[in-house]
Amino acid sequence: MRHFAEEAEAAGMVVDYIRFDDEGNSGSFAGEIRRAIARHKVGKLVVTSPGEYRVLEMISALSEELPCPVEIREDDRFLTTADEFAAWAEGRKSLRMEFFYRELRRKYKILMDGATPEGGNWNYDSENRKPPRDGLTPPPRHITPPDAITTEVLALVDTHFGHHFGTLEGFEFAVTRHDALKVLDRFIDERLPMFGTYQDAMVEGEPWMVHTHIGLYLNIGLLLPMEVISRAETAYRQGFAPINAAEGFIRQILGWREYVRGIYWLNMPDYAGMNALDAHRPLPEFYWTAKTDMNCLKQCVTETRDHAYAHHIQRLMVLGNFALIAGVSPDEVNGWFLGVYADAYEWLELPNVTGMTLFADGGMLASKPYAASGAYINRMSTYCRTCRYKPAVKSGADACPFNYLYWDFLIRNKGKLGQNPRLGMPYRNLAKMSEDRIAEITADSSGFLDNLLPGKP
C-alpha cells in the first residue's frame, strides 16, 4: 500500500494515506472512511466491490449513514462477475468446475483451435502430476530485496505483531507491479515447462518447487489474470512450453480461481458455517509449532511459518488431508489457512478449505472428499524417507498415522459418504475387513487423536 501510494503521488494523483501508527487512526476501515469524508467534504464515495462478504456488508451498512452517496463498481481484476457465475449456475444439479472452465475457454478463445480445444483435449491431467524424480532440482526462486519502505514496514510489524505466527527473516516478496512482473517473467522462462508434470510433487527442503509464486500478486492486484494467461499461451504457441504445462497452469487461473470466487459469492453467508461431516475436533497445536514426528506435516508447517507459502498439494493433501481425516472443525481450519498464507483472501480460501479440502459443504464444490493414506504422500513426496513413521505399516506404533486415520475417517462417516459413487472402491474394501481389523483401526485412531488434545503430549 505504501509503495502504491508513492507511485500514485508520482503520477500526479492526490493521495491521503493513513499509516498504521498515525495519531488518530481509528483502527478500522469504516472509521477511516468516516474520517476521510469529514476531512475532505466528500461529495461521493466510489468503491471497488470488496472481495470479502463481511466488507461488502460493512460498506452497505455505511451507505445508509454516510452524508454522501456510495457507488460500488465491479472488480475488473476478474474475468467473470458474481452475477455471471450465478446465471451459469442457475438450474444446474451440480456445479463442476470443468464445465465452467470450458465455457470461459470458448468465451475468451484461450487455447482454442477454432471451436475445438487446442490439441484435441480440454485438459491434460493424464500427463501431469508425476511424483518427484530423483535429482529433481527446481530453479531458484526470484528474490526481491526489501527497500527502505519495506524495511520500515517490517520494523513496524515486528514492533506490533512480533509474537504472531511466522517470521520476518528472509522477506523477499515483490511489493510493486514492476517487481511482480519480474516474478512472472521468471516463472514463464524457467518453471512453466515443468509445471504440469511436477505440479503435485513435494520434495523436502524445496518449498517453492516448480510453482508460480504469483498467487499473492494476482489476488492483491499487482498482476491481472488475462495478462498472465496470455503469457502462458504465448509460451506454448512459440514452442517454449508443452501444452500439458500451459493448459494446467491456465486452468488454475481461468478455471479454478474464477470458479471458487463464483462459489463463494453464490453461497455466502451460509457457506462460512457449513459442517456437513459434523467435524468438531480442535486444531492440533503442531499447526502452530511444527512439533510433530509426522515429517510431512512438520515440513509443511515449517515452510508455511518461514515463507507464508505452501503449494497447493502441500495445502490440500498434507495439511488439509490430515485435518479432514482427523475431523478437525472447519472454523478452526479456515481460521488457520486464512491467517498464515500471504495469498489468502476469504473469497479464495473459504471454498478451497470448506469445499475442496474438508468436504464441509457436502459436495457442492468437490464430488468426493480428498482423503488419502500415507501411500499417497509417500508416492508424491520425499518426506517419508526420513520420517519416524512407516507408510508401509498399517497399524501399531510405527504405522503412518495417515493410514489408520484414513480408514477411521471412512468408518466414522459411512452414513454420510457410503453412497458416494466415487468412494465405492474404498467402501467395498472396508466391507471386506474383519471385525478385529476394524477394532484395531479404531483403537489406533482414538489413541492417536486423544494425544492431540490440548495438554496431551
PLY file of the C-alpha trace (Angstrom):
ply
format ascii 1.0
element vertex 457
property float x
property float y
property float z
element edge 456
property int vertex1
property int vertex2
end_header
0.00 0.00 0.00
2.82 2.43 0.82
4.59 1.73 -2.46
1.33 2.17 -4.36
0.59 5.46 -2.61
4.05 6.71 -3.56
3.56 5.65 -7.20
0.14 7.33 -7.35
1.55 10.58 -5.99
4.38 10.43 -8.54
1.73 10.09 -11.25
0.09 13.34 -10.10
-2.77 11.96 -8.02
-3.78 13.45 -4.68
-3.30 10.72 -2.08
-4.42 10.71 1.54
-2.69 7.72 3.11
-3.20 6.83 6.77
-0.32 4.94 8.35
-0.93 2.19 10.88
0.68 4.17 13.69
-0.64 7.62 12.74
-2.14 9.54 15.64
-5.92 9.47 15.38
-6.06 6.28 13.27
-9.40 4.74 14.25
-8.11 1.21 13.67
-10.94 0.23 11.32
-11.81 0.55 7.64
-15.23 2.03 8.42
-13.74 4.51 10.88
-11.20 5.77 8.37
-13.87 6.18 5.66
-15.91 8.32 8.05
-12.86 10.42 8.95
-11.86 10.89 5.30
-15.35 12.01 4.27
-15.37 14.59 7.06
-11.81 15.70 6.28
-12.36 16.22 2.55
-16.04 17.24 2.39
-16.64 14.30 0.02
-19.49 14.52 -2.49
-19.48 10.82 -3.46
-17.67 7.70 -2.28
-16.58 5.34 -5.07
-15.53 1.84 -4.03
-14.42 -1.25 -5.91
-16.67 -4.17 -4.98
-14.95 -5.79 -1.98
-13.52 -9.29 -2.20
-14.98 -10.43 1.10
-18.59 -10.71 2.19
-18.05 -9.03 5.58
-16.51 -5.96 3.89
-19.40 -5.70 1.43
-21.82 -5.87 4.37
-19.88 -3.12 6.11
-19.89 -0.89 3.02
-23.63 -1.48 2.55
-24.32 -0.57 6.17
-22.12 2.53 5.88
-24.02 3.73 2.83
-27.12 4.11 5.00
-25.42 6.52 7.40
-22.90 8.49 5.32
-23.74 12.04 4.22
-22.87 11.22 0.60
-23.92 8.57 -1.94
-21.85 5.37 -2.30
-21.09 3.85 -5.71
-19.83 0.26 -5.75
-18.08 -0.64 -9.01
-17.33 -4.10 -10.38
-13.88 -5.51 -9.60
-12.20 -5.79 -13.02
-9.36 -7.97 -11.68
-11.52 -10.99 -12.52
-12.79 -12.38 -15.82
-16.34 -13.13 -14.63
-18.70 -11.32 -12.29
-20.64 -12.86 -9.44
-23.85 -12.28 -11.42
-22.45 -14.07 -14.47
-21.49 -17.07 -12.35
-24.93 -17.13 -10.73
-26.53 -17.12 -14.19
-24.32 -20.05 -15.24
-25.16 -21.96 -12.06
-28.92 -21.45 -12.21
-30.81 -24.70 -12.78
-27.74 -26.96 -12.72
-27.83 -30.04 -10.49
-24.08 -29.89 -9.95
-21.60 -27.06 -10.34
-18.49 -28.76 -11.66
-15.55 -26.54 -12.45
-14.67 -28.41 -15.65
-17.80 -27.25 -17.49
-17.46 -23.66 -16.27
-13.82 -23.67 -17.38
-14.71 -24.90 -20.86
-17.20 -22.07 -21.31
-14.57 -19.50 -20.35
-12.08 -21.08 -22.77
-14.62 -20.62 -25.56
-15.60 -17.11 -24.45
-12.05 -15.79 -24.30
-10.68 -18.02 -27.10
-7.88 -19.35 -24.88
-6.02 -22.45 -26.15
-8.67 -22.99 -28.81
-8.34 -24.27 -32.35
-11.48 -22.80 -33.81
-14.39 -24.45 -31.99
-12.27 -27.27 -30.51
-9.69 -27.21 -27.72
-6.06 -26.95 -28.71
-4.57 -30.42 -29.09
-7.99 -32.08 -29.04
-8.40 -32.29 -25.23
-9.82 -29.89 -22.67
-7.25 -30.91 -20.06
-4.06 -32.93 -19.89
-4.11 -34.27 -16.35
-3.08 -37.69 -17.59
0.32 -36.17 -18.44
0.57 -34.15 -15.25
1.08 -34.76 -11.57
4.06 -37.07 -11.70
5.93 -37.92 -8.48
9.31 -36.25 -7.98
12.11 -37.98 -9.83
15.47 -38.44 -8.13
17.65 -35.40 -8.61
14.75 -33.03 -9.37
16.09 -29.56 -8.55
13.74 -26.66 -9.25
15.16 -23.33 -10.45
15.92 -20.82 -7.68
13.09 -18.56 -6.60
13.08 -14.92 -7.72
14.12 -12.67 -4.83
13.11 -9.03 -4.34
15.38 -7.44 -1.71
13.50 -5.17 0.74
13.93 -1.47 0.02
13.64 1.40 2.52
9.83 1.38 2.59
9.60 -2.39 3.05
12.29 -2.31 5.74
10.33 0.37 7.60
7.15 -1.72 7.46
8.98 -4.86 8.61
10.16 -2.94 11.68
6.60 -1.76 12.36
5.26 -5.30 12.09
7.97 -6.58 14.40
7.07 -3.96 17.00
3.32 -4.54 16.96
2.95 -8.17 15.86
6.26 -9.83 16.65
4.53 -12.53 18.72
2.39 -13.71 15.78
2.97 -16.93 13.85
5.57 -16.52 11.12
8.92 -14.82 10.67
10.16 -11.61 9.09
13.54 -13.09 8.24
14.06 -13.63 4.54
11.11 -11.47 3.42
11.58 -11.47 -0.36
8.13 -10.90 -1.86
7.60 -8.32 -4.57
5.63 -5.30 -3.34
5.26 -3.36 -6.61
3.81 -4.21 -10.01
7.23 -3.74 -11.58
8.75 -6.44 -9.38
5.69 -8.71 -9.60
6.13 -8.74 -13.38
9.72 -9.92 -12.86
8.43 -12.88 -10.83
6.03 -13.72 -13.68
8.87 -13.48 -16.21
10.98 -15.93 -14.23
8.11 -18.41 -13.98
7.38 -18.35 -17.72
11.06 -18.68 -18.62
12.20 -21.22 -16.05
9.32 -23.10 -14.40
6.39 -23.28 -16.80
7.89 -26.06 -18.98
7.98 -28.39 -15.93
4.86 -27.07 -14.22
2.32 -29.60 -15.49
4.49 -32.65 -14.94
5.61 -31.82 -11.40
2.89 -29.52 -10.09
1.91 -32.04 -7.39
5.41 -33.16 -6.38
6.77 -32.43 -2.89
10.48 -32.51 -2.06
11.92 -31.97 1.41
13.85 -28.70 1.52
12.28 -27.38 -1.71
9.28 -25.26 -0.68
8.94 -23.42 -4.00
9.23 -26.35 -6.43
8.02 -25.51 -9.99
5.12 -23.31 -8.93
4.44 -19.72 -9.95
4.57 -17.84 -6.62
2.24 -15.20 -8.14
-0.98 -16.00 -6.27
-0.36 -13.11 -3.89
0.21 -10.70 -6.78
-2.93 -11.77 -8.62
-5.09 -11.55 -5.51
-3.77 -8.17 -4.43
-3.95 -6.69 -7.94
-0.30 -6.30 -8.93
-0.86 -8.75 -11.79
-4.01 -9.20 -13.87
-5.35 -12.65 -14.82
-5.56 -12.21 -18.57
-2.02 -10.89 -18.94
-0.78 -13.94 -17.02
-2.89 -16.35 -19.09
-1.75 -14.73 -22.33
1.90 -15.10 -21.37
1.44 -18.83 -20.78
-0.48 -19.36 -24.02
2.15 -17.43 -25.98
4.90 -19.58 -24.44
3.07 -22.70 -25.64
2.39 -21.39 -29.15
6.04 -20.33 -29.55
7.24 -23.78 -28.51
8.74 -22.81 -25.15
6.34 -24.90 -23.03
4.38 -28.11 -23.71
0.59 -27.98 -23.83
0.14 -30.00 -20.64
2.10 -27.35 -18.73
0.38 -24.35 -20.32
-3.12 -25.80 -20.04
-2.61 -26.99 -16.47
-1.42 -23.56 -15.42
-4.13 -21.66 -17.32
-6.82 -23.89 -15.79
-5.79 -22.77 -12.31
-6.43 -19.14 -13.18
-9.13 -19.14 -15.87
-10.89 -22.13 -14.34
-10.31 -22.68 -10.64
-9.71 -19.09 -9.49
-12.81 -17.75 -11.21
-14.85 -20.79 -10.17
-14.15 -20.66 -6.43
-14.89 -16.94 -6.37
-18.25 -17.68 -8.00
-18.98 -20.43 -5.47
-18.14 -18.02 -2.64
-20.47 -15.22 -3.71
-23.23 -17.61 -4.75
-23.41 -19.19 -1.29
-22.40 -16.57 1.25
-23.03 -16.02 4.10
-24.29 -19.59 4.73
-21.18 -21.16 3.21
-19.00 -19.96 6.09
-20.95 -22.03 8.61
-21.15 -25.33 6.74
-20.01 -28.51 8.50
-21.57 -31.41 6.58
-19.35 -34.06 8.20
-20.02 -32.75 11.72
-16.32 -32.27 12.49
-15.52 -30.57 15.79
-12.03 -31.61 16.88
-9.78 -28.65 17.82
-6.87 -27.79 15.54
-3.75 -29.64 16.77
-1.09 -27.43 18.33
1.54 -28.62 15.83
-0.12 -26.50 13.14
1.45 -23.58 15.02
4.62 -25.17 16.40
5.62 -27.79 13.77
6.42 -30.08 16.72
5.31 -33.46 15.39
7.01 -36.71 14.42
5.00 -36.77 11.18
7.67 -35.40 8.86
5.30 -34.35 6.06
3.33 -32.13 8.45
6.48 -30.87 10.14
7.93 -29.82 6.77
4.75 -28.14 5.53
4.08 -26.22 8.75
7.72 -25.13 8.99
7.75 -23.87 5.41
4.41 -22.11 5.96
5.83 -20.37 9.03
9.05 -19.38 7.26
7.61 -18.26 3.92
3.85 -17.63 4.37
3.61 -20.02 1.42
2.97 -23.67 0.62
1.97 -25.01 -2.77
-1.47 -26.44 -3.43
-0.70 -30.12 -2.81
1.01 -29.36 0.49
-2.13 -27.45 1.48
-4.66 -29.98 0.15
-3.07 -33.40 0.57
-0.92 -32.94 3.66
-2.15 -30.10 5.86
-5.76 -30.31 4.68
-5.89 -34.08 4.33
-4.84 -34.53 7.96
-7.45 -32.04 9.18
-10.10 -33.85 7.11
-9.42 -37.38 8.30
-8.83 -36.24 11.90
-12.23 -34.50 11.94
-10.95 -31.00 12.76
-13.53 -28.19 12.99
-13.91 -26.29 9.68
-13.97 -23.00 11.60
-10.56 -23.69 13.10
-9.05 -24.95 9.84
-10.38 -21.95 7.93
-9.03 -19.59 10.57
-5.58 -21.13 10.27
-5.44 -21.11 6.45
-6.73 -17.53 6.29
-4.21 -16.37 8.87
-0.95 -17.96 7.73
-0.73 -17.56 3.93
0.23 -14.33 2.17
-2.13 -15.06 -0.74
-5.17 -15.91 1.42
-8.33 -13.89 0.91
-11.63 -15.25 2.17
-13.27 -15.46 -1.29
-10.49 -17.88 -2.30
-9.58 -19.57 0.98
-13.08 -20.46 2.20
-14.25 -22.52 -0.82
-10.85 -24.21 -1.07
-10.90 -25.26 2.58
-14.60 -25.77 3.32
-15.41 -27.30 -0.05
-12.31 -28.82 -1.63
-10.31 -29.75 1.46
-12.84 -30.63 4.18
-15.94 -31.58 2.14
-17.80 -29.49 4.72
-20.21 -28.21 2.06
-21.45 -31.76 1.47
-20.20 -31.99 -2.10
-21.28 -28.64 -3.51
-17.77 -28.00 -4.82
-15.98 -31.36 -4.86
-17.51 -34.68 -5.91
-15.70 -36.57 -3.12
-13.54 -35.87 -0.07
-9.84 -35.67 -0.89
-8.86 -38.14 1.82
-5.71 -40.21 1.36
-3.49 -42.57 3.31
0.27 -42.42 3.76
0.76 -44.22 0.45
-0.22 -41.08 -1.50
2.20 -38.86 0.43
4.96 -41.44 0.03
4.36 -41.61 -3.74
4.21 -37.83 -4.30
6.94 -36.67 -1.92
10.30 -37.41 -0.36
9.02 -36.69 3.16
8.51 -40.31 4.19
12.17 -41.25 3.63
13.23 -39.54 6.87
10.03 -39.94 8.88
9.91 -41.92 12.10
6.60 -43.47 10.92
6.47 -46.03 8.11
3.97 -45.60 5.26
4.03 -49.35 4.55
2.99 -50.20 8.13
-0.78 -50.19 8.62
-1.19 -50.45 12.39
0.69 -50.09 15.64
3.22 -47.63 16.99
5.31 -47.49 13.80
2.41 -47.11 11.37
1.96 -43.84 9.48
-1.00 -42.18 11.25
-2.47 -41.26 7.86
-3.01 -45.00 7.25
-5.34 -45.81 10.11
-6.87 -42.32 10.26
-7.92 -42.69 6.60
-9.93 -45.83 7.34
-11.23 -44.40 10.60
-12.50 -41.40 8.64
-14.43 -43.69 6.28
-15.81 -45.71 9.22
-16.94 -42.60 11.13
-18.61 -41.06 8.08
-20.12 -44.15 6.46
-23.64 -42.83 6.97
-22.79 -39.63 5.10
-20.35 -40.94 2.49
-21.18 -44.62 2.00
-23.34 -43.98 -1.06
-20.89 -41.62 -2.77
-20.16 -43.31 -6.14
-16.55 -42.07 -6.15
-15.91 -43.84 -2.84
-17.30 -47.18 -3.97
-13.96 -48.99 -4.06
-12.68 -47.97 -0.59
-16.05 -48.80 0.98
-16.05 -52.20 -0.72
-12.57 -52.79 0.71
-13.79 -51.67 4.11
-16.66 -54.16 3.92
-14.14 -56.99 3.46
-12.24 -56.14 6.65
-12.63 -58.35 9.69
-14.12 -57.07 12.92
-10.69 -57.42 14.54
-9.07 -55.25 11.85
-11.76 -52.56 12.23
-11.32 -52.63 16.01
-7.57 -52.23 15.51
-8.08 -49.21 13.25
-10.46 -47.62 15.74
-8.11 -48.22 18.67
-5.05 -46.82 16.86
-7.00 -43.77 15.71
-8.61 -42.94 19.04
-5.31 -43.32 20.87
-3.51 -41.07 18.41
-6.25 -38.43 18.26
-6.66 -38.31 22.02
-2.99 -37.35 22.29
-3.65 -34.32 20.05
-5.98 -32.74 22.60
-4.71 -29.68 24.49
-2.45 -30.65 27.37
-1.53 -34.04 25.94
1.99 -34.95 24.70
0 1
1 2
2 3
3 4
4 5
5 6
6 7
7 8
8 9
9 10
10 11
11 12
12 13
13 14
14 15
15 16
16 17
17 18
18 19
19 20
20 21
21 22
22 23
23 24
24 25
25 26
26 27
27 28
28 29
29 30
30 31
31 32
32 33
33 34
34 35
35 36
36 37
37 38
38 39
39 40
40 41
41 42
42 43
43 44
44 45
45 46
46 47
47 48
48 49
49 50
50 51
51 52
52 53
53 54
54 55
55 56
56 57
57 58
58 59
59 60
60 61
61 62
62 63
63 64
64 65
65 66
66 67
67 68
68 69
69 70
70 71
71 72
72 73
73 74
74 75
75 76
76 77
77 78
78 79
79 80
80 81
81 82
82 83
83 84
84 85
85 86
86 87
87 88
88 89
89 90
90 91
91 92
92 93
93 94
94 95
95 96
96 97
97 98
98 99
99 100
100 101
101 102
102 103
103 104
104 105
105 106
106 107
107 108
108 109
109 110
110 111
111 112
112 113
113 114
114 115
115 116
116 117
117 118
118 119
119 120
120 121
121 122
122 123
123 124
124 125
125 126
126 127
127 128
128 129
129 130
130 131
131 132
132 133
133 134
134 135
135 136
136 137
137 138
138 139
139 140
140 141
141 142
142 143
143 144
144 145
145 146
146 147
147 148
148 149
149 150
150 151
151 152
152 153
153 154
154 155
155 156
156 157
157 158
158 159
159 160
160 161
161 162
162 163
163 164
164 165
165 166
166 167
167 168
168 169
169 170
170 171
171 172
172 173
173 174
174 175
175 176
176 177
177 178
178 179
179 180
180 181
181 182
182 183
183 184
184 185
185 186
186 187
187 188
188 189
189 190
190 191
191 192
192 193
193 194
194 195
195 196
196 197
197 198
198 199
199 200
200 201
201 202
202 203
203 204
204 205
205 206
206 207
207 208
208 209
209 210
210 211
211 212
212 213
213 214
214 215
215 216
216 217
217 218
218 219
219 220
220 221
221 222
222 223
223 224
224 225
225 226
226 227
227 228
228 229
229 230
230 231
231 232
232 233
233 234
234 235
235 236
236 237
237 238
238 239
239 240
240 241
241 242
242 243
243 244
244 245
245 246
246 247
247 248
248 249
249 250
250 251
251 252
252 253
253 254
254 255
255 256
256 257
257 258
258 259
259 260
260 261
261 262
262 263
263 264
264 265
265 266
266 267
267 268
268 269
269 270
270 271
271 272
272 273
273 274
274 275
275 276
276 277
277 278
278 279
279 280
280 281
281 282
282 283
283 284
284 285
285 286
286 287
287 288
288 289
289 290
290 291
291 292
292 293
293 294
294 295
295 296
296 297
297 298
298 299
299 300
300 301
301 302
302 303
303 304
304 305
305 306
306 307
307 308
308 309
309 310
310 311
311 312
312 313
313 314
314 315
315 316
316 317
317 318
318 319
319 320
320 321
321 322
322 323
323 324
324 325
325 326
326 327
327 328
328 329
329 330
330 331
331 332
332 333
333 334
334 335
335 336
336 337
337 338
338 339
339 340
340 341
341 342
342 343
343 344
344 345
345 346
346 347
347 348
348 349
349 350
350 351
351 352
352 353
353 354
354 355
355 356
356 357
357 358
358 359
359 360
360 361
361 362
362 363
363 364
364 365
365 366
366 367
367 368
368 369
369 370
370 371
371 372
372 373
373 374
374 375
375 376
376 377
377 378
378 379
379 380
380 381
381 382
382 383
383 384
384 385
385 386
386 387
387 388
388 389
389 390
390 391
391 392
392 393
393 394
394 395
395 396
396 397
397 398
398 399
399 400
400 401
401 402
402 403
403 404
404 405
405 406
406 407
407 408
408 409
409 410
410 411
411 412
412 413
413 414
414 415
415 416
416 417
417 418
418 419
419 420
420 421
421 422
422 423
423 424
424 425
425 426
426 427
427 428
428 429
429 430
430 431
431 432
432 433
433 434
434 435
435 436
436 437
437 438
438 439
439 440
440 441
441 442
442 443
443 444
444 445
445 446
446 447
447 448
448 449
449 450
450 451
451 452
452 453
453 454
454 455
455 456
